[in-house]
Amino acid sequence: MSEQGELIGTVDVWELSSGIRWMITRLVSRHFVEEVELGRYVRGLLATRRWSVVKVVPHRNEQGVPSTHVFDVYGVPAESNAGVRP
C-alpha cells in the first residue's frame, strides 16, 4: 500500500455516466459535468463502507504529465481505521 492508500483503480471521467442526461450541458460545460460525475463516483465508493477515505490523483502518462480527465483513485480500507478516533 502506498502512502496515498491502496490503489482502487484508474478512472476516465469522460467515460463516467451516472444516468443523468447531460446532453447540451456536457457540450457547453464539460468541466462542470466531469466534476459532478467524479464526485458521484467517489461518493459511490464511500457508500460501500469499504473505504474510509478516497483520494483522487491525476494519472501521469509515460512522460510524467498529469492528465486532466484520467485519475488514479486510492482508498484507505475502513477496517484499518476501526477504533481510531480523531
Secondary structure as the mmCIF struct_conf table of DSSP 4:
data_model
#
loop_
_struct_conf.conf_type_id
_struct_conf.id
_struct_conf.beg_label_comp_id
_struct_conf.beg_label_asym_id
_struct_conf.beg_label_seq_id
_struct_conf.end_label_comp_id
_struct_conf.end_label_asym_id
_struct_conf.end_label_seq_id
STRN STRN1 SER A 2 SER A 2
TURN_TY1_P TURN_TY1_P1 GLU A 3 GLN A 4
STRN STRN2 GLY A 5 GLY A 5
STRN STRN3 GLU A 6 ASP A 12
HELX_RH_3T_P HELX_RH_3T_P1 VAL A 13 GLU A 15
BEND BEND1 GLY A 19 GLY A 19
TURN_TY1_P TURN_TY1_P2 MET A 23 MET A 23
HELX_RH_AL_P HELX_RH_AL_P1 ILE A 24 VAL A 28
HELX_RH_AL_P HELX_RH_AL_P2 ARG A 30 ALA A 47
TURN_TY1_P TURN_TY1_P3 THR A 48 ARG A 49
BEND BEND2 ARG A 50 ARG A 50
STRN STRN4 TRP A 51 ARG A 60
TURN_TY1_P TURN_TY1_P4 GLU A 62 GLN A 63
BEND BEND3 GLY A 64 GLY A 64
HELX_LH_PP_P HELX_LH_PP_P1 VAL A 65 VAL A 65
STRN STRN5 PRO A 66 PRO A 77
HELX_RH_3T_P HELX_RH_3T_P2 ALA A 78 ASN A 81
TURN_TY1_P TURN_TY1_P5 ALA A 82 GLY A 83
#
